[in-house]
Amino acid sequence: MATEGPPVHQVQVAEHPRRAHRLLWIFCSSDGCRTRYVNSCGTCENTHSPAGQYQSLVSEHFGLSNLIGMNCLVDGNIPPSSGLSSSSALVCCAGLVTLTVLGMNLSKVELAEICAKSERYIGTEGGGMDQSISFLAEEGTAKLIEFSPLRATDVKLPSGAVFVIANSCVEMNKAATSHFNIRVMECRLAAKLLAKHRSLQWDKVLRLEEVQAKLGVSLEEMLLITEDTLHPEPYSPEEVCQCLGISLQELKTQILSPNTQDVLTFKLYQRAKHVYSEAARVLQFKKICEEAPDDMVQLLGELMNQSHVSCRDMYECSCPELDQLVDICRKFGAQGSRLTGAGWGGCTVSIVLADKLPSFLANVHEAYYQKSGRSLAPEKQSLFATKPGGGALVFLEA
């Protein structure tokens, strides 16, 4: 249940001998003490640093004056900078272990919201999708994540198909580049211009979904409004200011993030079109899963293909390697394939008929990893079939 906290499991270390014994040995060797549980976290006494601000976030939420110190060892098997939410996994794990040490409890929804907020301290203007699914996921079912308020709905995936993750081996560090934040700011500016054009209180609007909610119209209608209101040509900062009736200084200090204040052009039309059309595809995906027509897998694949085209052309968050990998996946039997995660590198996700999986994996491995000189990539982390798993939980040594 979303209103409950993440589960806690008592386990014998012998149940996970290799990994747990190795981690416990490393921990004891470095700190000279035996840990009660193995998890991950980061600590910092400098309140001006991101980690220090996260400490302030925890103490502020619980009204604590003194936080308990802890010794932590960080370990993980999610490939970093691959679009598989490794950073969010670390943040969620840090939040969960901090609560465990403090003896506190929060619901999964509260945890997701706090963890999403904490990531913004390092300058990443992300949403809360990764953190939400990290806590709200349930084994055996996909989830439709919605916000305001945060909630999750079960989505039953087709039984005759599997989803395959393929890593392009191109790393994308969101915190070290401005690509991600520029897209967030472009969407924010598009939302404000749309709100202003429709006589809404635009200065309070941050997200495109807010404009739709305030107007009370469908996603399809928002696409038409976008086409009527915004122009396809890039907007200069000066034009944005003219449309909103503000100064350039106000734009930079009150709306833009620090690493987007020197951007010379903003593609508002394209970003808004992508966001509204992608949201419509998500709802259509859920509808197809609920109705389960005979050509269900084909229809879902078509939506995934449309999504990648929009990510590539309208949101411009793909890269040549991702496009090549998507084409290869489709060539060797994927009903649909698209980038996943933030983009500009990382992974693709493909929907493949279950009986075609062995040949699909073999052909993609040869065509992309061997022929492209990427044969040294860790195979188990680069190409694998997957299914919905459970959310975050705590293992305590019994």
N, C-alpha and C positions, 0 to 999 in steps of 0.2 A: 504494500500500500504506500502511496506517495506521502501520506500523512505520518507514516512511521519512519523511524531512523533506519539506517543500513543495518543489516543483520550482523551478529557476532557469532563466530563458530569456534568452539573449543576443539583443537586438533592435537594429535600426537605428532611430534616432529618426524617420527619414523614413517608417517604416511607420505611424506614428501622428502625422502632422504637426500637426494642429490642437491636440489636447490636450497632447501631449508638448512641442511647441515652446513653447506658451503657459506651461506649468509651468516649463520650463527657463529661459525668459526672465524670468519673475517671480523665480525663485530667484537667478539671476545678478544681476538688478537690485537685489535687496534685500541680498544677502550678498557680492556682488563676486567670486563664485567659481562654477565650473561643477561641478555635482553629477554623481556617477557613476551614480546611480539616482534614481528618483522614487518615493517611497512616503510614508507618513505616520507620525508619532510625536509624543510630547510629552515634554519633559524638564523637570526641576526639581531644583535643588540643595537644596531644603528637605526634609530627611528626615522632617519631621512632616506634610508634605502627602501626599495620595494618590499623586501622581506620584513623590514622593520615596520612599514606601514601595514603589512598584513597582520603583524602582531597587534597593532593598534586596532585593526578591524575586529579581531577576535575579542580583545579585551573590551572594546566598545559594545559589542553585541551582548556579552554576558555581564557587563558591568564589573569586570575584574580589575583590581589594582595591581596585583602581582601574578604574572603567569609562571607556570611551572616549567623549569628547564627540562630538556630531554636530549639524549644521545640518539642520533638517527643514522641509519645506513640506507642509501638510495640504490635501488636496483630495479631493472625493468627489461622487458623484451619487446616493446613497441618501437619499431624503427623511427628514430627522430627525424623531424623535418620531412615527413612522408605523407602528410595529409591524413594521418590516422589518429590524430588528437593525442599525441604523446605528451605535449605540454599540459593539456587539460587533465590528462590522467594523473600527471604528477601533482598538479594543483589540488585536484579532488582528493588524492591520496594524502596529501599534506594536511588538508582540512580535516579529513576523517581521523588521522592519527593524532592530530592536535586535540580534537574532541575526546578521543579515547584517553589520552594522558590527563586531560583536565577532569575526566569523569563526567563530562557533559553530554547532552543528547539533543540533536536537532532532527527534524523531519528531512526526508530526502529532498523535498522541494526547497526548504530553507537552506540546506547545504548547497544545492545547485546554484541558488541565487547568490549566496555569499562567495562561492568559488568563482562564479562568472565575474562578479564585481572585483575580486582580488586580482584577476588577470590584467585588468586595465591599469594596474599600478606599474606595469612594465611597459606601458605605452601601446598595447595591442587593443584596438577599439573593436573587439569582437562582441558577439551576442552571447547567448547562453545555451546554444544547442548542444555543444559537446559536453558541457558539465551536466546538463539535464539528463541526457541519455546515459551518462556514466553512473548516475545514481538511480534513475528510474527504469533502466532496462530490466527485462524479465526474459528468462531463457525460453526459447521456442517461439517468440513472437516479436515482430517488428513494432515500432512505436511511432505514432504521429505525435510530434511535440508541438504544442501551441503555447503562446505566451499571453500575458495580461488577462487572466492569471495563468501561471505556468501549470500545464496539465499534460497528461500523456494518455493516448488511446491505443489499444491493441489493434494491430493490423496483421491479419493472417496471410502469410506469403504462400505462393503456389507450391504444392508438394512435389510437383514434377520437375522443379528447376532448382538450381543452386546459384549462389552468388560467389563470384571469384574476384579476389583482390590481386592486382598486378602492380608492382612498384616500378615506376619509370626510372628509378635510380637517380633522378634529379632532385636534389634537396632544396627545400624552400623554408627559410627561417623567417617567420612572420615578424618576430621581434627585431630582426636586424635589417629589414627593408621597409620601404614605405608603400609598396604596391597594395597591400591589404588595407591599410588605413586610408589610402586615397580612394579606394572603392567605397569604403564606409562613408567618407565625407561626401563623395559624389551622390550617394543615395540620400544622405541627410539634406544636401542642398536641393536635390530634386524634390524631396518631400516638402521642403519649405516653399519652393516656387509653386508647386501644385497647390499647397494650402493657401498661399497668398492669392493665387489666381481665383480660388474658390471662396475667397473672403473668410477664411478660417483664421484663427489666432496662430499664425505661422511661426512666431518666435518661440512657441512652446512645443512645436512639432519636431521630433527627432527622427522618426522612422516612417517609411512609406506605408506601412500597415496602419499607422495612426490616421493618415489621410483617408484611407479607405473606410476605416471604422467611423470616423467623424462624418463622412459623407453618406455612409450607410448604403454603399453600392457594391456590386459584385466585382470580382477580379477582372472579368471581361470588360465591364464598364470602365474600370480604372485604366485598362489598356487604351481604350478609346479616348479617355480624358487626357492621358499622357500624350497621345498622338496629336491631340488638338492644342495642347498647352505648351509643350516643350518642342524645340527644334532639334533636328539631328546633328547640326553643326556644334562643335564644342563651344562651351561658354568660357569666356575669360572671367577672371575675378571681378573686373570692372563691370561687366554685364550682369553678373550675379548681384553685385551691389546695387546696380540701377534697378533691377527687377524687385529687389527687396526694400529699396529705399534706405540703405545703410551705407556707412563709410567703409573704405577698405580696411581701416584699422579695426572697426567693429567686426568685420568678417573674420579677420585673422585672430582676434583675441577672444571673441565670443562664440564662434561657430567652429572654426577649423582646429584640428589637433596640431600640436607643435611641429610634427614632421610633415605636415601638408600645407603649411602656410606659404611656401614658396612655389607651389604648383601653379603652372601658367594656364592650363586649360582643364575644364571639367566636362566629361561626356554625360550629361544628366539624362538625356532622352534614352540613350542605350541602357544605362544602368537601371532606370525605372522600368523600362520594358522588360528587361531580364527578370527583375525581382517579381513583378506581377505575373509574368508568364510562368515563371518557375513555381510560384505558389499555386497557380492553377494546375500545373502538372502534378504537384504533390497531392492535391485533392482528387484529381482524376486517377492517380495511381491507387489511392485508398479505395475509391469507388470501384475500380476494376477488381481489386482484391476481394471486396465484399460481394460483388455480383458473380465472380468466378465464371466468366464465359469460357467456351471451349478454346478460343484463341487467346486466352488470358496472358500466357507468357509472351506471345508475339506483341500484344498491345502494350504490355509493360515495357518490353524492349524498345518499342517505338518511342515511348515517352522518355526513356533514358537517352536514346539517340538525339531526340529533340533537345534535351537538356544540355548535352555536350555541345551541340551546335550553338546554343544560346550562350553557354559559358565561354566558348571560343570567340564568337563574333560580337556578342552584345556586352558581356561582362569583361571580356578579354583577360581571362585568368588562366588560360591554358598555356601550353608551350609546345614546340615542335615534337619533343619526345612523347608527350602525352597524346598528341594527335596521332602520331605514328603507332603508338601502342593501342589506342582505341581502334584504329583501322585494322591492325593485325588481329585483335580480338574478334572483331566482326567478321573478318575474312575466314577465321577458323571456327565459326559456329556460334558465336555469341548472338543472342537475339537482340541484345542491346548492350551498349558500353558507354561509359562516361567517366570524366574525372571525378574524384571524390575529395573532400576536404577543401582547403582554401584555394588550391590550384597553384599555377606557376611551377609545377613540379609535383612530386609525390605520386599518388596511386590512382589507378582506374578501378572501377567496379563494373563487372559484367554479369548479365543474367544468362545462364547456360542451361540447356536441357540436361537433366541428370545423367541420361544414358550417353551423352556426348562428352562428359567431363574428362575422362582419361585422355582421349585424343585431343581435346581442346588444350589441356595443360601441356601435353607433349609438344604440340605444334607451336603454341605461343612461346614456350621455353626455347625452342630451336630458332624461331623466327626473330624474336626480340633479344633474348639474352645471349644466345650463342653467336648469331650472325652479326649482332651489333657490338660485339666485344664486351658484353656485360656478363660474361659467364662466371666472373669472380663474385658476383652478387650473391649473398646468402640465399640459397634457393627457397628455404622454408619461410623466410621473411619477405620474399620477393613475389612469389606466385603461389596462391593457395585458395582453396575453397573455404567458405566460412558460413556460419549460420548465427542467428541471434543468440547471444549469451546473456547471462545475468549481470546485474549492476554491481557496484562496489560493495565490499563487505570486509570485515575485520576478522583475521584469524588470530586467536590467542592460544598460546601453548598450554595444553592441559597439564 
